[in-house]
Amino acid sequence: MRLLGALLLSLGALCMATPASAQMYDPRYPVCMHVYGELLGERMDCIFTSLQQCQASIAGNPATCLVNPFYAPRPVRSNRPGR
């Protein structure tokens, strides 16, 4: 009876768990490459600093370059001494 209860509890916990979703957009880079198709797999690579850099990388591949909607530029520090 205890085994059945443990099994039902484990099964219930397993059914309630949802898969973790990874963040698709890296906020450190302003440009992303959206790769699509069955051969290369569907993915989003946010590793580019310019549209030209991304476009050079996708030449001949089923992909497109996009502006990263979650890009968060680093704050600029001023070199002025504090008062």
Protein Blocks (a to p, Z undefined) as FASTA:
>chain_A
ZZmmmmmmmmmmmmmpccddddfbdfkbcbdcddedjklopadddfbfbfklmmmmmgoi
acdddddfkbccdddddfbdcZZ
